[in-house]
């Protein structure tokens, strides 16, 4: 019987070329988990009265999109809740502020069902509603569509940011180090 001794290296002990190979190995086997971002999107939506029944998306490639299917009803204190949870998120604050202003003009009676209508920018079609005092005008429907389209774009941005972080060199190196993976001198996983 012959015994061979093999030297293995931790990531930081590799040459730059070997580190490239080690990162490629890790990236090719990665399982991207966007559950945290999805949960955060759903939580933010619930704060302003949107219950997301289905969220489908594609990020990290050509044709990124986020489509939301759900039910919206006015929620008192929505803007205050968003300011408390995400005070630095200017885009989300503007979306909820626009929604609150639209609700105010309609005596807080607007509600809608959101359903995807195509992939481009996660366009959202608004249907039905509770219009106790009047019929909804085309302008009101368009305003609601624009607000929910902006929210869909915001959600896509959150998903894309999380994806880009998880696939970044910094994150990959952090994971390799944390798991203490070992490699051969050329960067091949041992």
C-alpha positions in Angstrom: 0.0 0.0 0.0 1.2 3.4 -0.9 0.5 6.5 1.1 0.5 10.0 -0.5 0.5 13.2 1.3 -1.5 16.1 -0.2 -1.3 19.7 0.9 -4.6 21.5 1.1 -5.1 25.2 1.4 -7.7 27.5 2.9 -8.9 30.2 0.5 -6.7 33.0 1.8 -3.6 30.8 1.3 -4.2 30.5 -2.5 -2.7 32.5 -5.3 -4.9 35.0 -7.1 -5.4 32.6 -10.0 -6.3 29.8 -7.7 -8.8 32.0 -5.8 -10.5 32.8 -9.1 -10.9 29.0 -9.7 -12.2 28.5 -6.1 -14.7 31.3 -6.5 -15.9 29.9 -9.8 -16.4 26.5 -8.2 -18.5 28.0 -5.4 -20.5 30.3 -7.8 -21.3 27.4 -10.1 -22.8 25.4 -7.3 -24.6 28.2 -5.5 -28.3 28.0 -4.7 -29.5 31.6 -4.6 -32.0 32.1 -1.8 -34.1 35.2 -2.1 -36.6 34.2 0.6 -35.5 37.0 3.0 -36.1 39.6 0.3 -39.4 38.1 -0.6 -40.5 38.0 3.0 -39.5 41.7 3.4 -41.4 42.7 0.3 -44.5 40.9 1.6 -44.1 42.5 5.0 -43.7 46.0 3.6 -46.8 45.5 1.4 -48.9 44.3 4.3 -48.0 47.5 6.2 -49.9 49.6 3.6 -52.8 47.2 2.9 -51.5 45.0 0.1 -51.8 41.3 0.7 -49.6 39.5 -1.8 -51.0 36.2 -2.9 -48.4 35.4 -5.4 -45.0 37.0 -6.3 -43.2 35.7 -9.3 -39.9 37.1 -10.5 -36.8 36.7 -12.6 -33.6 38.5 -11.6 -29.9 38.1 -12.5 -30.2 37.9 -16.2 -31.9 39.3 -19.3 -35.6 40.2 -18.8 -35.7 40.8 -15.0 -39.2 41.3 -13.7 -41.4 41.0 -10.7 -45.1 40.3 -10.9 -47.5 40.6 -8.0 -50.9 39.1 -7.6 -52.8 40.3 -4.6 -55.6 42.3 -2.9 -55.3 45.9 -1.8 -57.5 47.7 0.7 -56.9 51.0 2.5 -55.0 50.6 5.8 -55.1 53.4 8.3 -51.6 54.5 9.5 -49.8 52.9 6.5 -47.4 55.8 5.8 -46.5 56.0 9.5 -45.9 52.3 9.6 -43.6 52.4 6.5 -41.7 55.5 8.0 -41.2 53.4 11.2 -40.0 50.3 9.3 -38.1 51.8 6.4 -37.3 55.4 7.2 -34.4 55.6 4.7 -36.2 54.0 1.8 -37.2 57.1 -0.1 -38.7 55.2 -3.1 -41.0 53.1 -0.9 -42.0 56.2 1.2 -43.0 58.0 -2.1 -45.0 55.0 -3.3 -47.0 54.8 -0.1 -47.4 58.5 0.2 -48.8 58.7 -3.4 -51.2 55.8 -2.5 -52.3 57.6 0.7 -52.9 60.9 -1.2 -55.0 59.1 -3.8 -57.0 57.4 -1.1 -57.6 60.7 0.7 -59.0 62.2 -2.5 -61.4 59.3 -2.7 -62.4 59.3 1.0 -60.3 56.2 1.7 -62.7 53.9 -0.2 -60.4 52.5 -3.0 -59.6 48.8 -3.0 -58.4 46.7 -5.9 -57.3 43.3 -7.1 -53.9 43.1 -8.6 -53.1 40.7 -11.4 -50.1 40.5 -13.6 -50.5 41.7 -17.2 -47.3 40.8 -19.0 -43.7 40.6 -17.9 -42.4 44.0 -18.8 -41.5 45.8 -15.6 -44.1 43.6 -13.7 -47.0 45.7 -15.0 -50.0 45.4 -12.7 -53.6 45.5 -13.8 -56.1 46.9 -11.3 -59.6 45.5 -11.4 -62.7 46.0 -9.4 -62.9 48.1 -6.2 -65.2 49.4 -3.5 -66.4 52.8 -4.8 -69.2 53.5 -2.4 -69.6 57.2 -3.4 -68.8 57.2 -7.1 -67.5 55.2 -10.1 -63.8 55.1 -10.5 -62.5 57.3 -13.3 -60.0 56.3 -15.8 -57.5 58.7 -14.2 -58.0 57.1 -10.8 -57.5 53.6 -12.2 -54.4 54.8 -14.1 -53.0 56.4 -10.9 -53.5 53.1 -9.0 -51.9 51.2 -11.8 -48.9 53.5 -11.7 -48.6 53.3 -7.9 -48.7 49.5 -8.0 -46.3 49.4 -11.0 -43.9 51.5 -9.0 -44.2 49.1 -6.1 -43.6 46.1 -8.4 -40.5 47.9 -9.7 -39.4 48.6 -6.1 -39.8 44.9 -5.3 -37.8 43.9 -8.4 -35.1 46.3 -7.3 -35.0 44.7 -3.8 -34.8 41.2 -5.4 -32.0 42.3 -7.8 -30.0 43.9 -5.0 -30.2 40.8 -2.9 -29.2 38.6 -5.9 -26.3 40.9 -6.8 -25.1 40.8 -3.2 -25.3 37.0 -2.9 -23.4 36.6 -6.2 -20.8 39.3 -5.5 -17.2 38.4 -5.1 -17.3 39.7 -1.5 -20.2 37.5 -0.5 -18.7 34.4 -2.2 -15.4 34.9 -0.5 -17.2 35.4 2.9 -19.0 32.1 2.4 -15.9 30.2 1.4 -14.1 31.5 4.4 -16.9 30.9 6.8 -17.3 27.3 5.7 -13.5 26.8 5.8 -13.5 25.0 2.4 -10.1 23.5 1.5 -8.5 23.5 -2.0 -5.6 22.1 -3.8 -2.9 24.6 -4.8 -4.5 25.3 -8.2 -7.9 26.2 -6.6 -9.6 22.9 -7.2 -11.9 21.9 -4.3 -10.5 19.2 -2.1 
